[in-house]
Each structure stands twice: as structure tokens, then as C-alpha cells.
């Protein structure tokens, strides 16, 4: 790690950057992130895409809208269902949908 990279990383951290848990995709070094840009402290390289661009791809609106519509449909179905066993199955589906929606929104 060069002194210049170390100084830049310290400056970024003092300026509000955070350490990333994911290692550098090029050298597996430690990275810091600020304003959507991740800098590797070891090799100094940045990924081709900004983190914010990757996150915007994962929060694909049409997919989220479909999943949220399905969640609404299942909730309506749950309120009408009389069978306890079917209610349990619907609840499991609802829980899985909620987990998936949360992951896409991250």
C-alpha cells in the first residue's frame, strides 16, 4: 500500500467514507466508499461501475411493482381464507415475498 493511497483513504474516512465488507474485486484488498465510489486501499483501483449504479439496477422498479402487487393479492387472499393450513401456506409465501422485496430495495 503506497503512502499516497493510505493518505487518500484516511482523508476519505475522515470525510465520512465507510469501510466496505466486500473486498476489492481485483486484488481482494480493503476498500473505502464515499459518494458511491469504492476505492481499494491496496491497489488503488475502482470498479467499473459505481455502487449506486449497481444498487439502482437491483432495485428494478417493474420487478418490485410486480412483487408488491403479488404481496397485496396474497394479503387479500389471506383475509378471505378459512382453512388454517392454507392460511399458513399463504403466510409463508408472504414472508418470502417480503424478504425478496427487502433484498431488492437494498
Secondary structure, 3 states (H helix, E strand, C coil): CCHHHHHHHHHHHHCCCEECCCCCCCCCCCEEEECCEEEECCCCCCCCCCHHHHHHHHCCHHHHHHHHHHHHHHHHHHHHCCCHHHHHHHHHHHHHHHHHHHHHHC
